[in-house]
Amino acid sequence: MEKYIFYAFAAILLFSATMVITVRNPVRAALFLVLAFFTSAGIWLMLEAEFLAITLVLVYVGAVMVLFLFVVMMLNVNLTPVQEGFTRYLPLGILVAALITAEMIAVLGASHFGLDIVSAPIAHGANYSNTKELGRLLYTVYVYPFEIASVILTVAIVAAITLTLRRKTSKFQDPGKQVKVRREDRVRLVKMDAVKPKPPAVASEETAS
């Protein structure tokens, strides 16, 4: 029964992933991506990776994809260029997809990851904590790669901010100067004598003379 459930999840995942890259409406593509995330979470639950499954649902489906949907729906996306360029790049996309599929089969095929080589995961008891086990491995065995990855991400964030602000194109206001501003700095009163305009007939006579 577990094998049939896995194949059902895998078929839904492949279908939703294919629809994400083939559908032309970005809102529908985002909804199919949500379906792909839910299906991946189901497969992770079958592998007893409960923490990763719930993280995928809460973070990506509950936060990232909802924000993406709001941005796509609030922006008036012009779908005409997308629809025009789809057929043009379709042969190249099929070729790249075929190459990636062949590479994945060669690396992750049954000859390398079959049940006769890699045994099925051992079923754990009800008191087994996937989160505790993941934290133990992350902060003991893989602590140095974890710290290196955090440093790389920090450097990437700093580099992105530096590249954005290097030309000083951003506009900002100093609250201290706004508080110290006076009326004389913003408003200037100009006194002018009232002048009565001359009638048009008088003005034309003076011009003729």
Secondary structure, 3 states (H helix, E strand, C coil): CHHHHHHHHHHHHHHHHHHHHHCCCHHHHHHHHHHHHHHHHHHHHHCCCHHHHHHHHHHHHHHHHHHHHHHHHHCCCCCHHHHHHHHHCHHHHHHHHHHHHHHHHHHHCHHHHCCCCCCCCCCCCCCCCHHHHHHHHHHHHCHHHHHHHHHHHHHHHHHHHHHHHCCCCCCCCCHHHHHHCCHHHHCCCCCCCCCCCCCHHHHHHHHHC
